[in-house]
Amino acid sequence: MSEEDALRQAAEELEIDPAYLPELRDMLRTDRSSWRACCGMLCTPCVLDLGRAIDRTRSLIAAEG
């Protein structure tokens, strides 16, 4: 599975709008310590949801390897 396919699948599984794929691509290529923190304002999607999508993307990629 390609990185892009894994990213799209993770976003779909977690019901994250495809409009956030550019943000997810950036997050996938950066260290977690550089990600924004949750602000607690109930944003949709929350940065924590985006982080879960990145974790899922990485697990999908690892399962293929």
Number of C-alpha atoms within 10 A of each C-alpha: 12 10 14 13 13 20 25 19 17 22 23 13 11 14 12 20 12 13 8 12 16 10 11 22 15 11 18 19 9 11 9 12 7 8 14 11 11 12 10 8 7 9 11 11 13 16 18 16 17 23 17 15 26 22 15 19 23 16 14 19 17 10 9 9 7
